Amino acid sequence: LSPRSSDGFSQWSGMRWSIVILVAVLLATGFSACENDLDRVAALEVPADGPDRITTGAEYLYSDSGLVRNRVRAATIEEYAGDDPCTELSGGVELTFFSSDGQANGVLTARRGSILPAENRMQVDQQVVFTNARGEKLETEQLTWDRDSGRVHTDKPVKVTREKDIIFGQGLDALEDMSKYTVRKVTGTVFLGAGDTLASAKATD
């Protein structure tokens, strides 16, 4: 090769190494930028007070002596750990009560709810509807279920639709499957039949 050709090769070789170094620098810068972007996204999407776990379209099963007695379903379940653990349910909630033979004998639906495991308690809110095995329907805006006592209750206005009448009242106490219930401060005309599960006259005064 002529000296000119040799000089050209040296210039090309030097340029090639410059390109390699430049690419390496750009890649390193790019990875660093990606890491920074990911860190920034993580900081924005996972706040310190956010849930420890989020599950969509999930359910909880509560059993007793090997038998499923209750089932909770929700569109979104957010679990929070810490000193006061709780579980937030949103996007629609369904709580089903099962009898000892596995039959559903009460279904409760609501828009949202909260489970407090330390208190063994669940509260549901907004458009709460509870239908028992007889087809009687309770409507209210808030209802609390205490698993320890096996009861549900509310202090909010209630509406109970039965076969022959509609009962309005302020507050309700019931067994968790609403097979027996007491409506407080009943208003309107009520049909009382044999074996009625409504509160006694003294309780509804």
Backbone as JSON, one array per atom type, in Angstrom:
{
  "sequence": "LSPRSSDGFSQWSGMRWSIVILVAVLLATGFSACENDLDRVAALEVPADGPDRITTGAEYLYSDSGLVRNRVRAATIEEYAGDDPCTELSGGVELTFFSSDGQANGVLTARRGSILPAENRMQVDQQVVFTNARGEKLETEQLTWDRDSGRVHTDKPVKVTREKDIIFGQGLDALEDMSKYTVRKVTGTVFLGAGDTLASAKATD",
  "N": [[0.84, -1.18, 0.0], [0.41, 2.26, -0.67], [1.96, 5.12, 0.97], [-0.06, 7.03, 1.23], [-2.35, 5.54, 1.17], [-1.95, 4.12, 3.53], [-2.05, 6.18, 5.41], [-4.74, 6.85, 5.1], [-6.01, 4.54, 6.04], [-5.23, 4.61, 8.69], [-6.51, 6.95, 9.53], [-9.19, 6.18, 9.16], [-9.31, 4.04, 10.92], [-8.88, 5.35, 13.33], [-11.15, 6.94, 13.36], [-13.1, 4.96, 13.54], [-12.7, 3.92, 16.11], [-13.36, 6.17, 17.54], [-16.08, 6.35, 16.96], [-16.98, 3.98, 18.15], [-16.43, 4.52, 20.87], [-18.09, 6.73, 21.21], [-20.63, 5.57, 20.8], [-20.66, 3.81, 22.99], [-20.66, 5.63, 25.1], [-23.12, 6.93, 24.62], [-24.88, 4.75, 24.97], [-24.44, 4.12, 27.66], [-25.32, 6.5, 28.81], [-27.97, 6.41, 27.97], [-28.96, 4.09, 29.3], [-28.69, 4.95, 31.9], [-30.48, 7.07, 31.89], [-32.83, 5.65, 31.42], [-32.98, 4.17, 33.78], [-33.32, 6.22, 35.61], [-35.76, 7.24, 34.72], [-37.43, 5.03, 35.2], [-37.18, 4.84, 37.97], [-38.38, 7.25, 38.62], [-40.99, 6.86, 37.71], [-41.72, 4.75, 39.36], [-41.65, 6.04, 41.81], [-43.75, 7.79, 41.48], [-45.97, 6.11, 41.07], [-46.11, 4.32, 43.2], [-46.8, 5.28, 46.06], [-45.71, 6.09, 49.42], [-47.69, 5.59, 51.3], [-49.32, 3.84, 50.02], [-51.16, 0.83, 48.95], [-50.08, -2.46, 50.01], [-50.51, -4.64, 48.46], [-52.31, -5.22, 45.46], [-55.16, -6.6, 44.06], [-57.11, -7.75, 41.37], [-60.43, -8.62, 40.47], [-60.83, -10.67, 42.42], [-61.37, -13.02, 45.19], [-62.33, -13.71, 48.6], [-62.43, -16.44, 50.83], [-64.15, -17.59, 53.62], [-63.93, -19.99, 56.07], [-65.31, -22.53, 58.24], [-64.65, -25.11, 60.36], [-63.81, -26.58, 58.16], [-65.76, -26.05, 56.29], [-66.98, -23.84, 53.81], [-68.22, -20.8, 54.72], [-68.64, -18.14, 54.16], [-68.26, -15.9, 51.4], [-66.37, -13.47, 49.79], [-66.35, -11.23, 47.18], [-64.77, -8.94, 44.91], [-64.23, -6.22, 42.63], [-61.82, -4.83, 42.77], [-59.25, -5.33, 45.08], [-57.51, -3.99, 47.69], [-54.8, -4.32, 49.78], [-53.61, -3.39, 52.93], [-50.86, -3.36, 55.05], [-49.16, -3.2, 58.24], [-49.47, -1.39, 61.4], [-52.22, -1.09, 61.75], [-53.79, -3.07, 60.02], [-55.74, -3.36, 57.02], [-58.25, -4.04, 54.54], [-59.25, -2.81, 51.48], [-62.1, -2.68, 49.48], [-63.34, -2.23, 46.23], [-65.14, -0.98, 43.31], [-67.36, -2.55, 43.15], [-68.85, -4.93, 45.24], [-69.44, -8.17, 46.57], [-70.95, -10.16, 48.96], [-71.47, -13.32, 50.09], [-73.45, -15.54, 51.98], [-73.3, -18.81, 53.27], [-75.13, -21.78, 54.0], [-74.95, -24.62, 56.3], [-75.11, -26.8, 54.63], [-74.0, -25.96, 52.32], [-75.5, -24.28, 50.7], [-76.36, -21.13, 49.24], [-77.62, -18.71, 51.33], [-78.04, -16.05, 51.64], [-77.33, -12.98, 50.13], [-75.29, -10.21, 49.72], [-74.75, -7.06, 48.29], [-72.75, -4.26, 47.27], [-71.27, -1.03, 46.55], [-68.72, -0.46, 47.51], [-66.32, -1.41, 50.09], [-64.86, -2.25, 53.35], [-62.49, -4.23, 55.08], [-61.66, -5.09, 58.33], [-59.37, -6.86, 59.74], [-58.3, -7.19, 62.35], [-60.41, -6.58, 64.0], [-62.23, -8.34, 63.14], [-64.25, -7.62, 61.37], [-66.43, -6.28, 58.85], [-67.31, -3.64, 56.71], [-69.69, -2.28, 54.51], [-70.51, 0.04, 51.92], [-72.6, 2.41, 50.17], [-75.22, 2.04, 48.02], [-76.2, -0.41, 49.12], [-77.44, -3.65, 49.08], [-79.23, -6.31, 50.38], [-80.26, -9.56, 50.11], [-82.24, -12.08, 51.4], [-82.77, -15.67, 52.03], [-85.49, -16.02, 51.73], [-86.19, -14.2, 49.89], [-86.62, -11.64, 50.73], [-85.77, -8.23, 50.72], [-83.26, -6.02, 51.68], [-82.43, -2.59, 51.67], [-80.02, -0.1, 51.94], [-77.57, 2.44, 52.9], [-75.29, 1.86, 54.23], [-73.73, -0.84, 55.92], [-72.77, -3.02, 58.49], [-70.89, -5.92, 59.15], [-70.35, -8.18, 61.66], [-68.24, -10.68, 62.27], [-67.62, -12.2, 64.54], [-69.9, -12.13, 66.21], [-71.74, -12.92, 64.39], [-73.62, -11.26, 63.15], [-75.37, -8.56, 61.44], [-75.61, -5.01, 61.05], [-76.95, -1.63, 61.11], [-77.15, 1.94, 61.38], [-78.29, 3.59, 59.64], [-80.9, 4.95, 57.43], [-83.32, 2.53, 56.37], [-84.77, 0.26, 54.01], [-87.02, -2.3, 53.64], [-88.11, -4.73, 51.57], [-90.79, -6.82, 51.27], [-92.91, -9.73, 50.7], [-95.61, -8.89, 51.02], [-95.54, -6.25, 51.84], [-93.81, -3.07, 52.24], [-91.24, -1.96, 54.21], [-90.12, 0.82, 56.0], [-87.53, 2.29, 57.89], [-85.38, 3.42, 60.63], [-82.43, 2.31, 61.0], [-81.19, -1.05, 61.66], [-80.98, -4.37, 62.96], [-79.68, -7.63, 62.63], [-79.5, -11.22, 62.09], [-76.62, -12.67, 60.5], [-77.33, -13.78, 58.02], [-79.69, -12.6, 57.59], [-82.0, -13.94, 58.27], [-83.49, -13.51, 60.49], [-84.53, -10.4, 61.74], [-84.46, -7.05, 63.05], [-86.12, -4.11, 62.62], [-85.62, -0.78, 63.28], [-87.53, 1.97, 64.56], [-89.88, 1.91, 62.86], [-91.75, 2.96, 60.03], [-94.9, 3.57, 58.43], [-97.42, 1.22, 57.21], [-97.5, -2.07, 58.32], [-97.62, -5.5, 57.52], [-98.19, -8.13, 59.62], [-97.43, -11.41, 59.88], [-97.89, -14.92, 60.79], [-95.15, -16.21, 62.56], [-93.51, -14.12, 61.91], [-90.51, -12.33, 61.24], [-89.93, -9.8, 61.92], [-89.22, -7.01, 64.14], [-90.43, -6.96, 67.53], [-93.47, -5.38, 68.73], [-92.82, -3.66, 70.8], [-90.12, -3.13, 70.32], [-90.24, -1.71, 67.97], [-91.48, 0.64, 68.43]],
  "CA": [[0.0, 0.0, 0.0], [1.16, 3.53, -0.7], [1.86, 5.87, 2.22], [-1.35, 7.73, 1.3], [-3.35, 4.56, 1.58], [-1.7, 3.81, 4.93], [-2.6, 7.3, 6.21], [-6.2, 6.75, 5.05], [-6.41, 3.45, 6.93], [-5.04, 5.09, 10.07], [-7.58, 7.91, 9.81], [-10.45, 5.43, 9.27], [-9.23, 3.27, 12.15], [-9.08, 6.28, 14.45], [-12.56, 7.34, 13.34], [-13.89, 3.83, 13.99], [-12.63, 3.88, 17.56], [-14.13, 7.31, 18.05], [-17.5, 5.99, 16.86], [-17.23, 2.97, 19.19], [-16.44, 5.2, 22.16], [-19.28, 7.57, 21.25], [-21.77, 4.67, 21.0], [-20.6, 3.32, 24.36], [-21.09, 6.74, 25.96], [-24.55, 7.11, 24.42], [-25.59, 3.63, 25.59], [-24.36, 4.29, 29.11], [-26.21, 7.61, 29.14], [-29.34, 5.96, 27.76], [-29.34, 3.19, 30.4], [-28.83, 5.77, 33.1], [-31.74, 7.82, 31.74], [-33.93, 4.69, 31.6], [-33.09, 3.85, 35.2], [-33.89, 7.39, 36.26], [-37.17, 7.31, 34.35], [-38.13, 3.96, 35.92], [-37.24, 5.25, 39.37], [-39.34, 8.34, 38.72], [-42.31, 6.27, 37.56], [-42.0, 3.99, 40.58], [-41.92, 6.99, 42.87], [-45.06, 8.38, 41.25], [-47.04, 5.13, 41.08], [-46.13, 3.56, 44.44], [-46.58, 6.2, 47.18], [-45.34, 5.44, 50.67], [-48.89, 5.17, 52.01], [-50.12, 3.03, 49.1], [-51.41, -0.55, 49.38], [-48.99, -3.41, 49.89], [-50.85, -5.55, 47.37], [-53.55, -4.93, 44.76], [-55.65, -7.74, 43.3], [-58.34, -7.45, 40.66], [-61.29, -9.77, 40.2], [-60.46, -11.73, 43.35], [-62.35, -13.36, 46.21], [-61.89, -14.27, 49.87], [-63.3, -17.47, 51.34], [-64.06, -17.78, 55.06], [-64.43, -21.33, 56.36], [-65.46, -22.94, 59.63], [-64.63, -26.57, 60.44], [-63.63, -27.11, 56.82], [-66.87, -25.68, 55.42], [-67.0, -22.44, 53.41], [-69.43, -20.17, 55.25], [-68.79, -16.82, 53.56], [-67.41, -15.61, 50.24], [-66.31, -12.05, 49.44], [-65.8, -10.93, 45.85], [-64.68, -7.51, 44.62], [-63.51, -5.91, 41.4], [-60.45, -4.48, 43.17], [-58.95, -5.54, 46.49], [-56.25, -3.36, 48.09], [-54.45, -4.76, 51.12], [-52.67, -2.53, 53.64], [-50.29, -3.98, 56.24], [-48.8, -2.19, 59.23], [-50.04, -1.5, 62.74], [-53.67, -1.22, 61.62], [-54.04, -3.65, 58.69], [-57.11, -3.32, 56.52], [-58.4, -4.38, 53.13], [-60.25, -1.96, 50.85], [-62.77, -3.31, 48.34], [-63.96, -1.21, 45.41], [-65.57, -1.39, 41.99], [-68.43, -3.54, 43.29], [-68.55, -5.93, 46.25], [-70.48, -9.17, 46.8], [-70.72, -11.0, 50.12], [-72.44, -14.42, 50.08], [-73.49, -16.37, 53.18], [-73.67, -20.17, 52.95], [-75.63, -22.62, 55.08], [-74.08, -25.75, 56.6], [-75.15, -27.75, 53.51], [-73.35, -25.35, 51.16], [-76.41, -23.49, 49.9], [-76.33, -19.69, 49.49], [-78.86, -18.3, 51.97], [-78.06, -14.6, 51.76], [-76.35, -12.32, 49.26], [-75.19, -8.77, 49.95], [-73.95, -6.35, 47.29], [-72.51, -2.84, 47.55], [-70.28, -0.46, 45.64], [-67.39, -0.51, 48.11], [-66.31, -1.94, 51.45], [-63.59, -2.32, 54.08], [-62.36, -5.35, 56.01], [-60.73, -4.84, 59.42], [-59.11, -8.21, 60.27], [-58.06, -7.17, 63.79], [-61.72, -6.5, 64.64], [-63.08, -9.38, 62.54], [-65.43, -6.85, 60.98], [-66.47, -5.77, 57.49], [-68.32, -2.61, 56.48], [-69.94, -1.99, 53.1], [-71.13, 1.36, 51.74], [-73.13, 2.86, 48.88], [-76.12, 1.15, 47.29], [-76.14, -1.72, 49.77], [-78.65, -4.47, 48.89], [-79.08, -7.62, 51.01], [-81.41, -10.41, 49.83], [-82.13, -13.33, 52.16], [-83.24, -16.89, 51.36], [-86.93, -15.9, 51.45], [-86.4, -13.2, 48.86], [-86.8, -10.31, 51.34], [-84.64, -7.39, 50.28], [-82.89, -4.84, 52.47], [-81.69, -1.55, 50.96], [-79.51, 0.95, 52.8], [-76.34, 3.03, 52.37], [-74.14, 1.37, 54.99], [-74.05, -2.03, 56.71], [-71.58, -3.61, 59.13], [-70.97, -7.35, 59.45], [-69.45, -8.62, 62.71], [-68.11, -12.13, 62.15], [-67.6, -12.84, 65.85], [-71.27, -12.28, 66.7], [-72.59, -13.45, 63.32], [-74.74, -10.33, 62.97], [-75.19, -7.36, 60.63], [-76.38, -3.91, 61.65], [-76.77, -0.29, 60.56], [-77.93, 3.03, 61.98], [-78.76, 4.4, 58.52], [-82.25, 4.63, 56.97], [-83.41, 1.24, 55.7], [-86.0, -0.11, 53.31], [-87.11, -3.74, 53.52], [-89.2, -5.12, 50.67], [-91.23, -8.19, 51.52], [-93.94, -10.19, 49.77], [-96.87, -8.17, 51.14], [-95.4, -4.85, 52.24], [-92.49, -2.43, 52.21], [-91.0, -1.38, 55.53], [-89.08, 1.84, 56.11], [-87.14, 2.49, 59.27], [-84.1, 4.06, 60.9], [-81.57, 1.34, 61.66], [-81.56, -2.46, 61.58], [-80.1, -5.39, 63.53], [-80.12, -8.9, 62.05], [-78.54, -12.31, 61.94], [-75.8, -12.37, 59.33], [-78.01, -14.18, 56.79], [-80.93, -11.84, 57.63], [-83.16, -14.81, 58.46], [-84.25, -12.79, 61.51], [-84.03, -9.03, 61.79], [-85.21, -6.04, 63.77], [-86.08, -2.79, 62.0], [-85.88, 0.22, 64.29], [-88.34, 3.16, 64.22], [-90.62, 1.56, 61.64], [-92.76, 3.9, 59.56], [-95.79, 2.99, 57.45], [-98.26, 0.1, 57.61], [-96.77, -3.33, 58.21], [-98.41, -6.72, 57.65], [-97.51, -9.07, 60.5], [-97.96, -12.74, 59.74], [-97.41, -15.91, 61.74], [-93.72, -16.49, 62.44], [-92.85, -12.96, 61.33], [-89.16, -12.11, 61.78], [-89.76, -8.38, 62.2], [-89.08, -6.74, 65.56], [-91.67, -6.94, 68.31], [-94.1, -4.07, 68.78], [-92.08, -2.82, 71.73], [-88.85, -2.74, 69.7], [-90.44, -0.84, 66.81], [-92.17, 1.87, 68.84]],
  "C": [[0.88, 1.24, 0.0], [1.03, 4.21, 0.64], [0.52, 6.56, 2.37], [-2.45, 6.77, 1.78], [-3.2, 4.23, 3.05], [-2.26, 4.9, 5.82], [-4.11, 7.23, 6.25], [-6.71, 5.68, 5.99], [-6.31, 3.9, 8.39], [-6.15, 6.06, 10.45], [-8.91, 7.18, 10.01], [-10.5, 4.65, 10.58], [-9.47, 4.15, 13.36], [-10.53, 6.71, 14.54], [-13.44, 6.23, 13.88], [-13.88, 3.74, 15.5], [-13.39, 5.03, 18.19], [-15.61, 7.0, 18.05], [-17.86, 4.99, 17.95], [-17.34, 3.61, 20.55], [-17.71, 6.04, 22.3], [-20.53, 6.72, 21.5], [-21.81, 4.17, 22.43], [-21.09, 4.39, 25.33], [-22.59, 6.95, 25.86], [-25.35, 6.01, 25.08], [-25.59, 3.77, 27.11], [-25.3, 5.4, 29.57], [-27.66, 7.18, 29.02], [-29.82, 5.06, 28.87], [-29.56, 3.97, 31.67], [-30.14, 6.53, 33.08], [-32.93, 6.9, 31.96], [-34.12, 4.37, 33.07], [-33.72, 5.01, 35.95], [-35.37, 7.51, 35.98], [-37.97, 6.25, 35.11], [-38.26, 4.3, 37.4], [-38.28, 6.32, 39.59], [-40.76, 7.81, 38.63], [-42.69, 5.51, 38.82], [-42.36, 4.93, 41.73], [-43.31, 7.6, 42.73], [-46.18, 7.37, 41.46], [-47.13, 4.33, 42.38], [-45.82, 4.5, 45.6], [-46.32, 5.43, 48.46], [-46.56, 4.9, 51.42], [-49.81, 4.33, 51.13], [-50.3, 1.61, 49.61], [-50.19, -1.43, 49.18], [-49.24, -4.41, 48.78], [-52.2, -5.16, 46.78], [-53.92, -6.14, 43.91], [-56.95, -7.35, 42.63], [-59.11, -8.74, 40.39], [-61.01, -10.94, 41.11], [-61.59, -12.01, 44.34], [-61.65, -13.88, 47.46], [-62.9, -15.32, 50.29], [-63.06, -17.63, 52.84], [-64.69, -19.13, 55.39], [-64.49, -21.57, 57.86], [-65.58, -24.46, 59.66], [-64.56, -27.21, 59.05], [-64.73, -26.78, 55.84], [-66.81, -24.19, 55.09], [-68.31, -21.83, 53.87], [-69.7, -18.81, 54.63], [-67.83, -16.66, 52.39], [-67.52, -14.12, 49.92], [-65.67, -11.91, 48.07], [-65.78, -9.42, 45.65], [-63.9, -7.3, 43.33], [-62.05, -5.59, 41.69], [-60.3, -4.64, 44.67], [-57.57, -4.96, 46.79], [-55.96, -3.72, 49.55], [-53.36, -3.86, 51.71], [-52.17, -3.27, 54.89], [-49.98, -2.88, 57.26], [-49.47, -2.43, 60.56], [-51.55, -1.7, 62.72], [-54.01, -1.78, 60.24], [-55.51, -3.56, 58.3], [-57.09, -3.69, 55.03], [-59.53, -3.54, 52.56], [-60.79, -2.65, 49.6], [-63.48, -2.22, 47.55], [-64.37, -1.78, 44.05], [-66.7, -2.4, 41.99], [-68.02, -4.66, 44.22], [-69.74, -6.89, 46.38], [-70.07, -10.05, 47.96], [-71.83, -12.04, 50.17], [-72.31, -15.23, 51.36], [-73.99, -17.76, 52.79], [-74.16, -20.91, 54.19], [-74.68, -23.79, 55.28], [-74.06, -26.79, 55.49], [-74.61, -27.14, 52.22], [-74.24, -24.52, 50.27], [-76.31, -22.01, 50.27], [-77.66, -19.28, 50.12], [-78.92, -16.81, 52.26], [-76.97, -14.0, 50.9], [-76.43, -10.81, 49.48], [-74.32, -8.17, 48.85], [-73.83, -4.88, 47.69], [-71.47, -2.34, 46.56], [-68.87, -0.56, 46.2], [-67.48, -1.07, 49.52], [-64.91, -1.94, 52.05], [-63.62, -3.52, 55.01], [-61.3, -4.98, 57.04], [-60.45, -6.17, 60.11], [-58.91, -8.24, 61.78], [-59.37, -7.16, 64.57], [-62.69, -7.55, 64.11], [-64.39, -8.76, 62.05], [-65.3, -6.37, 59.53], [-67.59, -4.73, 57.38], [-68.46, -2.35, 54.99], [-70.72, -0.69, 53.01], [-71.63, 1.53, 50.31], [-73.93, 1.77, 48.16], [-76.06, -0.28, 47.81], [-77.49, -2.43, 49.58], [-78.36, -5.86, 49.47], [-80.37, -8.4, 50.76], [-81.25, -11.73, 50.58], [-82.76, -14.5, 51.4], [-84.73, -16.83, 51.02], [-87.23, -14.87, 50.37], [-86.68, -11.81, 49.42], [-85.55, -9.48, 51.06], [-84.47, -6.18, 51.17], [-82.1, -3.88, 51.59], [-81.29, -0.46, 51.95], [-78.22, 1.5, 52.2], [-75.1, 2.57, 53.13], [-74.58, 0.18, 55.84], [-72.75, -2.62, 57.24], [-71.85, -5.07, 59.46], [-69.92, -7.69, 60.49], [-69.38, -10.15, 62.67], [-68.17, -12.82, 63.5], [-69.01, -13.11, 66.37], [-72.2, -12.88, 65.66], [-73.8, -12.59, 63.06], [-74.35, -9.2, 62.02], [-76.05, -6.26, 61.24], [-76.07, -2.6, 60.94], [-77.6, 0.69, 61.36], [-78.53, 3.92, 60.9], [-80.23, 4.07, 58.2], [-82.26, 3.33, 56.18], [-84.77, 1.1, 55.02], [-85.98, -1.63, 53.14], [-88.34, -4.07, 52.69], [-89.52, -6.58, 50.91], [-92.36, -8.53, 50.55], [-95.19, -9.31, 49.81], [-96.72, -6.71, 51.54], [-93.96, -4.36, 52.06], [-92.33, -1.69, 53.53], [-89.88, -0.35, 55.44], [-88.76, 2.03, 57.59], [-85.8, 3.21, 59.38], [-83.25, 3.08, 61.69], [-82.12, -0.08, 61.58], [-80.51, -3.3, 62.28], [-80.6, -6.73, 63.02], [-79.06, -9.97, 62.21], [-77.83, -12.11, 60.62], [-76.42, -12.81, 58.0], [-79.38, -13.51, 56.66], [-82.17, -12.74, 57.69], [-84.07, -14.25, 59.55], [-83.66, -11.39, 61.62], [-84.99, -8.14, 62.56], [-85.03, -4.71, 63.06], [-86.45, -1.78, 63.07], [-86.7, 1.38, 63.73], [-89.07, 2.94, 62.89], [-91.63, 2.64, 61.31], [-93.63, 3.19, 58.51], [-96.59, 1.84, 58.02], [-97.53, -1.2, 57.34], [-97.72, -4.5, 58.4], [-97.61, -7.71, 58.49], [-98.18, -10.42, 60.4], [-97.4, -13.68, 60.79], [-95.92, -16.19, 61.5], [-92.95, -15.33, 61.83], [-91.51, -12.72, 62.01], [-88.91, -10.66, 62.1], [-89.67, -8.17, 63.7], [-90.43, -6.76, 66.24], [-92.21, -5.53, 68.35], [-93.35, -3.12, 69.69], [-90.8, -2.3, 71.1], [-89.05, -1.74, 68.58], [-91.18, 0.43, 67.17], [-91.26, 3.08, 68.61]]
}
